[in-house]
Amino acid sequence: MRVVLDTNVLVSGIFFGGVPAEILRAWSSGSFELVVSPQILDEYRRICRELGDSYLKAGANYPSILEKIAGASLIAPDQPLEVQVCDDPYDDVFLAVAKVGRASKIVSGDRALLRTSGWSGIAVVTPRQFAAAHLSS
């Protein structure tokens, strides 16, 4: 199964733990394939750097995690959608990558992105919904 992680899920998993961290561990152990793009990787890096100063102890390993993501994920090209789908036009990046990278799911806590669930056959689910459906205890 191919999955796109919204930045909020990745950052929460690295810096704050909980269900997003479980999702990252599941990816790391091969439970699903992560799909990213150069633009999404840049966003991951930027937000992690910004939070790294405030939450350095919790996110001290973020550079190695981001390096692993960049090296072990399917990298889809940045290809904008022809029409805006999400209320927040920036969130269209995640939909575009899911479509180009043939991901069946986007995991996000973003309400605007969650409202697009079903577009082009892509389910947008919360971290809890993803964990309940796809991660074994």
PEDAFEN-V789249 format. One record per residue. N is the residue number from 0. RES is the residue in three letters. OMEGA is omega in degrees with one decimal (* if undefined). BURIAL is I if it has 16 or more other ideal C-beta (glycine too) atoms within 10 Angstrom, else O. Layout:
BEGIN
N;RES;OMEGA;BURIAL + N;RES;OMEGA;BURIAL
END
This chain:
BEGIN
0;MET;177.9;O + 1;ARG;-173.6;I + 2;VAL;171.5;I + 3;VAL;175.4;I + 4;LEU;173.7;I + 5;ASP;-177.9;I + 6;THR;-177.9;I + 7;ASN;179.6;I + 8;VAL;179.7;I + 9;LEU;-177.4;I + 10;VAL;177.8;I + 11;SER;179.5;I + 12;GLY;-178.9;I + 13;ILE;-169.7;I + 14;PHE;-170.7;I + 15;PHE;176.4;O + 16;GLY;179.2;O + 17;GLY;-177.8;O + 18;VAL;176.7;I + 19;PRO;176.7;I + 20;ALA;175.9;I + 21;GLU;179.4;I + 22;ILE;178.0;I + 23;LEU;177.8;I + 24;ARG;178.7;O + 25;ALA;177.0;I + 26;TRP;-177.7;I + 27;SER;179.5;O + 28;SER;173.7;O + 29;GLY;-178.4;O + 30;SER;177.0;O + 31;PHE;179.5;I + 32;GLU;178.8;O + 33;LEU;177.3;I + 34;VAL;179.0;I + 35;VAL;173.0;I + 36;SER;176.1;I + 37;PRO;-179.8;O + 38;GLN;178.2;I + 39;ILE;176.7;I + 40;LEU;177.2;I + 41;ASP;177.7;O + 42;GLU;176.9;I + 43;TYR;-177.2;I + 44;ARG;-177.3;O + 45;ARG;-177.9;O + 46;ILE;178.0;I + 47;CYS;177.5;I + 48;ARG;179.6;O + 49;GLU;-179.5;O + 50;LEU;-176.5;I + 51;GLY;179.2;I + 52;ASP;-177.1;O + 53;SER;-173.9;O + 54;TYR;-172.2;I + 55;LEU;-177.4;O + 56;LYS;-177.8;O + 57;ALA;-176.0;O + 58;GLY;-174.6;I + 59;ALA;-177.2;O + 60;ASN;-175.8;O + 61;TYR;178.5;I + 62;PRO;-179.3;O + 63;SER;176.8;O + 64;ILE;179.6;I + 65;LEU;177.0;I + 66;GLU;178.6;O + 67;LYS;178.9;O + 68;ILE;-179.1;I + 69;ALA;-176.9;O + 70;GLY;-172.0;O + 71;ALA;-180.0;O + 72;SER;171.1;I + 73;LEU;-178.8;I + 74;ILE;177.4;I + 75;ALA;179.2;I + 76;PRO;172.2;O + 77;ASP;-177.9;O + 78;GLN;-176.0;O + 79;PRO;175.4;O + 80;LEU;179.5;I + 81;GLU;178.1;O + 82;VAL;177.3;O + 83;GLN;-178.7;O + 84;VAL;-174.6;I + 85;CYS;175.8;I + 86;ASP;177.0;O + 87;ASP;-174.3;O + 88;PRO;178.8;O + 89;TYR;-179.3;O + 90;ASP;176.1;I + 91;ASP;177.4;I + 92;VAL;-178.2;I + 93;PHE;176.5;I + 94;LEU;-179.5;I + 95;ALA;-180.0;I + 96;VAL;177.8;I + 97;ALA;-179.1;I + 98;LYS;-178.1;I + 99;VAL;-177.9;O + 100;GLY;178.7;I + 101;ARG;175.2;O + 102;ALA;179.5;I + 103;SER;-175.5;O + 104;LYS;166.0;I + 105;ILE;177.4;I + 106;VAL;-174.0;I + 107;SER;171.3;I + 108;GLY;-176.9;I + 109;ASP;-176.2;I + 110;ARG;-179.9;O + 111;ALA;179.6;O + 112;LEU;178.2;I + 113;LEU;179.7;I + 114;ARG;-180.0;O + 115;THR;-176.9;I + 116;SER;-179.3;O + 117;GLY;179.5;O + 118;TRP;177.4;I + 119;SER;177.7;O + 120;GLY;-177.4;O + 121;ILE;176.9;I + 122;ALA;174.0;I + 123;VAL;-173.4;I + 124;VAL;175.7;I + 125;THR;176.2;I + 126;PRO;179.5;I + 127;ARG;178.8;O + 128;GLN;179.1;I + 129;PHE;-178.7;I + 130;ALA;-179.0;I + 131;ALA;-175.6;O + 132;ALA;-168.5;O + 133;HIS;-178.7;I + 134;LEU;178.7;O + 135;SER;-178.5;O + 136;SER;*;O
END
